[in-house]
Amino acid sequence: MSAAPGGPPRRVTRLLPRPRTLRMRLAVLYGALFLASGVLLLAIPNLFVGSSSAVKAPGPDVPPFPDGSRPVLPILGGGRASLAETQRGRDMDRYVTGSVIALVALVALSVGLGWLLSGWLLRPLRTITATAGEMSAASLGRRLAIRSSGDEFTQLGRTLDDLFARLEASFTAQRHFVANASHELRTPLAAERTLLQVALADPDADAATLRAACEQALLLGAQQARLMEALFTLATGERGVRRREDFDLAEVAAGVLARRGDEAAGLRIRVEAALDEAPVSGDRGLVEILLDNLVDNGLRHNHPGGDLRVRTAVSAGRRACLEVANSGPVVPEADLDRLFEPFQRLGTPRTRARTDDAHHGHGLGLAIVRAATTAHAAALTATPHPAGGLTVRVDFPPGDAGGPGDAGNAGGPAGKDAPAGSR
């Protein structure tokens, strides 16, 4: 496009339309390359023939004839040379004409062959395009399965198959999460409605009965509020770190243990703390929620007289590490990964409603821990004990490293009062 002085831009019209498909572009490119090679091949012999047929004119050193007459033999020789040059010119004209005709035919043939060859080469790409266009959230189980000789299209097909597999797993996990969340939200609502309907339908209900029903309704409402706060905390952790600050992991752990001291004493659980200085750069509120969920998990899934050990330190690679170990029931190795998924509990069915247990959780605690570690680019390791219990270790990156979820300084840290979940 070009613009006239003081006027709107003017669109330049192409003399030839641009090929719209890659197949057509490749065919035209094959023809153009063949045409250029043919022209060069014809031009080189013509240059040599033209230079060899040039006649050298007589120079000034040739002596003139004394009487102005010319000999007969040179004249006859000149006539033969002229006839030979004329015949040679006619032969060159026929040669050039035939060569041009042959070149045009071969260029057309090369375009056709280029069209067929590019179609054969681009067949896997058409398969990829058609399959990707037919895919949707309900058909992510399909795969390209391109069988080729290991070229670039095969690598692209394998990469897309891996992408489709990850998308399928993500959609499946999302559907499970939505189904579990809707169940967890509907259960207290249904229980609250049933409780109020029974209380109102009782003709002999007195003030004490109605008060008890209201207290139960308040407990159900508080359970629902805890679930909403836990879901918000999980979403905050998965969103990533929005604001970073430098803090000491040992200081955060000491504050969490101080708040949970009375609860641990009531459950008769011994708490051992070995808190060495461990500097961390990240979201302090989110790390505090992470540690609070680990401590909460160790207290809930323990037994009277058990122990809970919390340790902070710096490893040899300048990585701050947090380790929380607790006694308790045996955690099967096969269930370990499942416990870090939302709404998963150890030995407790998801559909079991327990509104009278103050220590009942929604199965979001370890899911929140995993989301917070991912947001800080930290390494999460869980090791079950043969005698029962679990050790969870979180290794944070060095203090000057940024996590993948770091989005600059916009926004604020996650709330520190978000409730802990459970496994």
C-alpha positions as CSV (number, residue, x, y, z in Angstrom):
1,M,0.0,0.0,0.0
2,S,1.1,3.6,-0.7
3,A,-0.2,6.9,0.4
4,A,-0.6,10.1,-1.6
5,P,0.5,13.3,0.1
6,G,-2.4,14.4,2.3
7,G,-4.7,11.6,1.2
8,P,-5.7,8.1,2.3
9,P,-3.5,5.1,1.6
10,R,-3.8,3.7,-1.9
11,R,-4.0,-0.1,-2.4
12,V,-1.6,-1.4,-5.0
13,T,-3.2,-3.9,-7.3
14,R,-1.3,-7.1,-8.1
15,L,-0.8,-8.0,-11.7
16,L,-1.2,-11.7,-10.9
17,P,-3.4,-13.2,-8.2
18,R,-1.5,-14.7,-5.2
19,P,-2.0,-18.4,-4.8
20,R,-4.3,-19.0,-1.8
21,T,-3.3,-22.6,-0.9
22,L,0.1,-23.9,0.1
23,R,-0.3,-26.7,-2.5
24,M,-0.8,-24.1,-5.3
25,R,2.2,-22.1,-4.0
26,L,4.5,-25.1,-4.0
27,A,3.4,-26.0,-7.6
28,V,4.0,-22.5,-8.8
29,L,7.3,-22.4,-7.0
30,Y,8.4,-25.7,-8.7
31,G,7.4,-24.3,-12.1
32,A,9.2,-21.0,-11.5
33,L,12.4,-22.8,-10.4
34,F,12.3,-25.0,-13.5
35,L,11.7,-22.0,-15.7
36,A,14.7,-20.1,-14.3
37,S,16.9,-23.2,-14.6
38,G,15.8,-23.7,-18.2
39,V,16.4,-20.1,-19.2
40,L,19.9,-20.3,-17.7
41,L,20.6,-23.6,-19.5
42,L,19.6,-22.1,-22.8
43,A,21.4,-18.9,-22.4
44,I,24.8,-20.4,-21.7
45,P,25.2,-22.3,-25.1
46,N,23.9,-19.3,-27.0
47,L,26.5,-17.1,-25.5
48,F,29.3,-19.5,-26.4
49,V,28.0,-19.9,-30.0
50,G,27.6,-16.2,-30.5
51,S,31.2,-15.5,-29.3
52,S,32.7,-18.2,-31.5
53,S,30.9,-17.1,-34.7
54,A,32.1,-13.5,-34.5
55,V,34.3,-12.5,-37.6
56,K,37.3,-10.5,-36.9
57,A,37.5,-7.3,-39.1
58,P,40.8,-6.6,-41.0
59,G,43.1,-4.4,-39.0
60,P,45.2,-1.4,-40.2
61,D,48.3,-3.6,-40.6
62,V,46.9,-5.4,-43.7
63,P,48.7,-4.0,-46.8
64,P,46.4,-2.6,-49.5
65,F,46.3,-4.0,-53.0
66,P,48.7,-2.1,-55.4
67,D,46.3,-1.5,-58.3
68,G,43.0,-1.5,-56.3
69,S,42.0,-4.9,-57.6
70,R,40.9,-7.8,-55.3
71,P,41.9,-11.5,-55.8
72,V,39.2,-14.0,-56.8
73,L,39.8,-16.6,-54.1
74,P,39.2,-14.3,-51.2
75,I,36.0,-13.1,-52.8
76,L,34.8,-16.7,-53.3
77,G,35.9,-17.6,-49.7
78,G,33.9,-14.6,-48.4
79,G,30.8,-15.8,-50.3
80,R,31.1,-19.2,-48.7
81,A,31.5,-17.6,-45.3
82,S,28.4,-15.5,-45.8
83,L,26.3,-18.5,-46.8
84,A,27.6,-20.4,-43.8
85,E,26.8,-17.6,-41.5
86,T,23.3,-17.3,-42.9
87,Q,22.7,-21.1,-42.5
88,R,24.1,-20.9,-39.0
89,G,21.7,-18.1,-38.2
90,R,18.7,-20.1,-39.5
91,D,19.8,-23.1,-37.4
92,M,20.1,-20.9,-34.3
93,D,16.6,-19.5,-34.9
94,R,15.2,-23.0,-35.2
95,Y,17.1,-24.1,-32.2
96,V,16.0,-21.2,-30.0
97,T,12.4,-21.6,-31.2
98,G,12.4,-25.3,-30.4
99,S,14.1,-24.8,-27.1
100,V,11.5,-22.2,-26.1
101,I,8.6,-24.4,-27.0
102,A,10.2,-27.3,-25.2
103,L,10.8,-25.1,-22.2
104,V,7.2,-23.9,-22.0
105,A,6.0,-27.5,-22.3
106,L,8.4,-28.7,-19.6
107,V,7.4,-25.8,-17.3
108,A,3.8,-26.7,-17.6
109,L,4.7,-30.4,-16.9
110,S,6.7,-29.3,-13.9
111,V,3.7,-27.3,-12.5
112,G,1.5,-30.4,-12.9
113,L,4.0,-32.7,-11.3
114,G,4.6,-30.2,-8.6
115,W,0.8,-30.0,-7.9
116,L,0.7,-33.8,-7.6
117,L,3.8,-34.1,-5.5
118,S,2.8,-31.3,-3.1
119,G,-0.6,-32.9,-2.7
120,W,1.0,-36.2,-1.7
121,L,3.4,-34.4,0.6
122,L,0.7,-32.3,2.2
123,R,-1.7,-35.2,2.8
124,P,-0.8,-35.5,6.5
125,L,-1.5,-31.8,6.9
126,R,-4.9,-32.2,5.5
127,T,-5.6,-35.1,7.8
128,I,-4.4,-33.0,10.8
129,T,-6.6,-30.0,9.7
130,A,-9.7,-32.2,9.2
131,T,-9.4,-34.1,12.5
132,A,-8.7,-30.9,14.5
133,G,-11.7,-29.2,12.9
134,E,-14.0,-32.1,13.8
135,M,-12.8,-32.2,17.4
136,S,-14.8,-30.7,20.3
137,A,-14.9,-31.1,24.1
138,A,-17.0,-34.2,23.6
139,S,-14.6,-35.9,21.1
140,L,-11.2,-35.2,22.5
141,G,-10.5,-38.9,22.7
142,R,-9.8,-39.0,18.9
143,R,-6.1,-39.1,17.8
144,L,-4.4,-38.3,14.6
145,A,-2.2,-41.4,14.5
146,I,-0.2,-40.3,11.5
147,R,1.9,-43.1,10.1
148,S,4.8,-41.6,8.2
149,S,8.6,-41.8,8.0
150,G,9.4,-39.6,11.0
151,D,9.3,-36.3,9.1
152,E,8.1,-32.9,10.4
153,F,4.4,-33.8,9.9
154,T,4.8,-36.9,12.0
155,Q,6.4,-34.9,14.7
156,L,3.6,-32.3,14.5
157,G,1.0,-35.1,14.6
158,R,2.6,-36.6,17.7
159,T,2.8,-33.2,19.4
160,L,-0.9,-32.6,18.7
161,D,-1.9,-36.0,20.0
162,D,-0.1,-35.2,23.2
163,L,-1.9,-31.9,23.4
164,F,-5.2,-33.5,22.8
165,A,-4.5,-36.0,25.5
166,R,-3.7,-33.2,28.0
167,L,-6.8,-31.4,27.0
168,E,-8.9,-34.5,27.4
169,A,-7.5,-35.0,30.9
170,S,-8.1,-31.4,31.7
171,F,-11.7,-31.5,30.5
172,T,-12.3,-34.7,32.4
173,A,-10.9,-33.3,35.6
174,Q,-12.9,-30.1,35.1
175,R,-16.1,-32.1,34.7
176,H,-15.4,-34.1,37.8
177,F,-14.6,-31.0,39.7
178,V,-17.8,-29.3,38.7
179,A,-19.8,-32.5,39.6
180,N,-18.1,-32.8,43.0
181,A,-18.5,-29.1,43.8
182,S,-22.2,-29.1,42.9
183,H,-22.7,-32.1,45.1
184,E,-20.8,-30.5,48.0
185,L,-22.9,-27.3,47.6
186,R,-26.2,-29.0,47.2
187,T,-25.8,-31.3,50.2
188,P,-25.9,-28.7,53.0
189,L,-28.7,-26.8,51.2
190,A,-30.8,-30.0,51.0
191,A,-30.1,-30.8,54.6
192,E,-30.9,-27.3,55.7
193,R,-34.2,-27.3,53.8
194,T,-35.2,-30.7,55.2
195,L,-34.3,-29.6,58.7
196,L,-36.5,-26.5,58.5
197,Q,-39.4,-28.3,56.8
198,V,-39.4,-30.9,59.6
199,A,-39.3,-28.3,62.3
200,L,-42.2,-26.3,60.7
201,A,-44.3,-29.4,60.0
202,D,-44.2,-30.5,63.7
203,P,-47.4,-29.3,65.3
204,D,-45.9,-29.9,68.8
205,A,-42.7,-28.0,68.1
206,D,-41.8,-25.6,71.0
207,A,-39.3,-22.9,71.3
208,A,-36.5,-25.3,72.2
209,T,-37.1,-27.5,69.2
210,L,-37.1,-24.5,66.8
211,R,-34.0,-23.1,68.5
212,A,-32.2,-26.4,68.0
213,A,-33.3,-26.5,64.3
214,C,-32.0,-22.9,63.8
215,E,-28.7,-23.9,65.4
216,Q,-28.4,-26.8,63.1
217,A,-29.2,-24.6,60.1
218,L,-26.5,-22.2,61.2
219,L,-24.0,-25.0,61.4
220,L,-25.0,-26.1,57.8
221,G,-24.6,-22.4,56.7
222,A,-21.2,-22.2,58.2
223,Q,-20.2,-25.5,56.5
224,Q,-21.3,-24.0,53.2
225,A,-19.3,-20.8,53.9
226,R,-16.2,-22.8,54.6
227,L,-16.6,-24.6,51.3
228,M,-17.0,-21.4,49.4
229,E,-13.9,-19.9,51.1
230,A,-11.9,-23.1,50.3
231,L,-12.9,-23.0,46.7
232,F,-11.9,-19.3,46.5
233,T,-8.5,-20.1,48.0
234,L,-8.1,-23.0,45.5
235,A,-8.9,-20.6,42.6
236,T,-6.5,-18.0,44.1
237,G,-3.7,-20.6,44.2
238,E,-4.3,-21.8,40.7
239,R,-4.3,-18.2,39.4
240,G,-0.7,-17.8,40.4
241,V,1.5,-15.4,42.4
242,R,0.4,-11.8,41.8
243,R,2.7,-10.0,44.3
244,R,6.1,-11.1,45.6
245,E,7.8,-10.2,48.8
246,D,10.7,-11.6,50.8
247,F,9.9,-13.3,54.1
248,D,11.2,-16.0,56.4
249,L,9.4,-19.4,56.1
250,A,10.3,-20.2,59.7
251,E,8.5,-17.1,60.9
252,V,5.3,-18.1,59.0
253,A,5.5,-21.6,60.4
254,A,5.8,-20.4,63.9
255,G,2.7,-18.2,63.5
256,V,0.7,-21.1,62.1
257,L,1.7,-23.5,64.9
258,A,0.9,-20.8,67.6
259,R,-2.6,-20.5,66.3
260,R,-3.2,-24.3,66.1
261,G,-1.5,-25.0,69.5
262,D,-4.8,-25.3,71.5
263,E,-6.3,-27.6,68.8
264,A,-3.3,-29.9,68.9
265,A,-3.4,-30.0,72.7
266,G,-7.1,-30.8,72.6
267,L,-6.5,-33.7,70.3
268,R,-3.5,-34.9,72.4
269,I,-1.1,-34.6,69.5
270,R,2.6,-33.7,70.3
271,V,3.9,-31.0,68.1
272,E,7.7,-30.8,67.4
273,A,9.1,-27.8,65.6
274,A,12.6,-27.4,64.1
275,L,12.4,-24.0,62.5
276,D,15.6,-22.8,60.9
277,E,15.8,-19.6,58.9
278,A,14.6,-20.2,55.4
279,P,14.2,-17.1,53.2
280,V,11.5,-17.3,50.5
281,S,10.3,-14.9,47.8
282,G,6.7,-15.2,47.0
283,D,3.1,-14.6,48.2
284,R,3.3,-14.7,52.0
285,G,-0.4,-15.1,52.4
286,L,-0.6,-18.0,50.0
287,V,2.4,-19.8,51.6
288,E,0.7,-19.3,55.0
289,I,-2.4,-21.0,53.7
290,L,-0.3,-23.8,52.3
291,L,1.4,-24.4,55.6
292,D,-1.9,-24.1,57.5
293,N,-3.5,-26.7,55.3
294,L,-0.6,-29.1,55.9
295,V,-0.8,-28.6,59.6
296,D,-4.6,-29.0,59.5
297,N,-4.2,-32.2,57.5
298,G,-1.7,-33.6,60.0
299,L,-4.0,-32.8,62.9
300,R,-7.2,-34.2,61.4
301,H,-5.7,-37.4,60.1
302,N,-3.9,-38.4,63.2
303,H,-4.7,-40.4,66.4
304,P,-4.6,-39.4,70.1
305,G,-1.1,-39.5,71.3
306,G,0.3,-39.1,67.9
307,D,2.8,-36.6,66.8
308,L,3.2,-33.7,64.2
309,R,6.6,-32.5,63.1
310,V,7.2,-29.3,61.3
311,R,10.7,-28.4,59.9
312,T,12.0,-25.5,57.9
313,A,15.6,-25.3,56.5
314,V,17.7,-24.3,53.5
315,S,19.1,-27.1,51.4
316,A,22.5,-27.2,49.8
317,G,21.1,-25.6,46.6
318,R,19.9,-22.5,48.5
319,R,16.4,-23.8,48.3
320,A,14.1,-23.1,51.3
321,C,12.3,-26.3,52.2
322,L,9.3,-27.0,54.4
323,E,8.5,-30.5,55.8
324,V,5.4,-31.5,57.7
325,A,5.2,-35.1,59.0
326,N,2.5,-36.7,61.0
327,S,1.5,-40.1,62.4
328,G,-1.9,-41.5,61.6
329,P,-3.6,-44.1,59.4
330,V,-1.7,-45.9,56.7
331,V,-1.9,-44.1,53.4
332,P,-1.9,-46.6,50.5
333,E,0.7,-45.8,47.8
334,A,-2.0,-46.1,45.1
335,D,-4.1,-43.4,46.7
336,L,-1.4,-40.9,47.2
337,D,-1.8,-39.0,43.9
338,R,-5.6,-39.0,44.3
339,L,-5.4,-37.2,47.6
340,F,-4.1,-34.1,45.9
341,E,-7.1,-33.9,43.7
342,P,-10.1,-31.7,44.8
343,F,-12.8,-33.4,46.9
344,Q,-10.8,-36.5,47.6
345,R,-10.5,-37.9,51.1
346,L,-8.8,-40.9,52.6
347,G,-11.2,-43.6,53.5
348,T,-14.2,-41.3,53.4
349,P,-16.7,-41.5,50.6
350,R,-17.3,-38.2,48.9
351,T,-21.1,-38.6,49.2
352,R,-21.0,-39.1,53.0
353,A,-22.5,-36.1,54.7
354,R,-21.2,-35.3,58.2
355,T,-22.5,-32.0,59.6
356,D,-21.9,-32.8,63.2
357,D,-18.1,-33.3,63.0
358,A,-16.1,-30.1,63.6
359,H,-13.1,-31.7,62.0
360,H,-14.9,-32.7,58.8
361,G,-13.4,-31.2,55.6
362,H,-14.3,-31.1,52.0
363,G,-11.2,-32.8,50.6
364,L,-9.7,-29.5,49.3
365,G,-6.7,-29.2,51.7
366,L,-4.1,-31.0,49.8
367,A,-5.4,-29.7,46.5
368,I,-4.9,-26.2,47.8
369,V,-1.3,-27.2,48.8
370,R,-0.6,-28.4,45.3
371,A,-2.0,-25.3,43.7
372,A,0.1,-23.0,46.0
373,T,3.3,-25.0,45.3
374,T,2.7,-24.8,41.6
375,A,2.1,-21.1,41.8
376,H,5.5,-20.7,43.5
377,A,7.3,-23.1,41.1
378,A,8.1,-25.3,44.1
379,A,8.6,-29.0,44.2
380,L,6.0,-31.0,46.1
381,T,6.9,-34.5,47.5
382,A,4.6,-36.8,49.6
383,T,5.9,-39.9,51.2
384,P,3.7,-42.3,53.2
385,H,5.0,-44.0,56.3
386,P,4.9,-47.8,56.5
387,A,3.6,-47.5,60.1
388,G,1.0,-44.9,59.2
389,G,1.0,-41.2,58.5
390,L,2.5,-39.0,55.8
391,T,5.4,-36.7,55.2
392,V,4.9,-33.8,52.8
393,R,7.9,-31.7,51.7
394,V,7.9,-28.5,49.7
395,D,11.1,-27.2,48.2
396,F,10.9,-23.6,47.1
397,P,13.1,-22.1,44.4
398,P,15.9,-19.7,45.3
399,G,14.7,-16.3,46.5
400,D,15.5,-14.5,43.3
401,A,13.7,-17.0,41.1
402,G,10.2,-16.2,39.8
403,G,7.5,-18.8,39.5
404,P,5.5,-19.5,36.3
405,G,2.4,-17.8,37.7
406,D,4.2,-14.5,38.5
407,A,2.2,-11.8,36.9
408,G,4.0,-8.8,38.2
409,N,2.9,-6.6,41.1
410,A,-0.7,-6.3,40.1
411,G,-3.3,-7.5,42.6
412,G,-2.8,-8.5,46.2
413,P,-1.9,-11.6,48.2
414,A,-4.4,-14.3,49.0
415,G,-6.4,-13.9,52.2
416,K,-4.7,-15.3,55.3
417,D,-7.9,-16.4,57.0
418,A,-9.0,-18.8,54.4
419,P,-10.0,-22.1,56.0
420,A,-8.0,-25.3,55.6
421,G,-9.4,-28.3,53.8
422,S,-8.7,-31.9,54.5
423,R,-7.6,-35.0,52.6
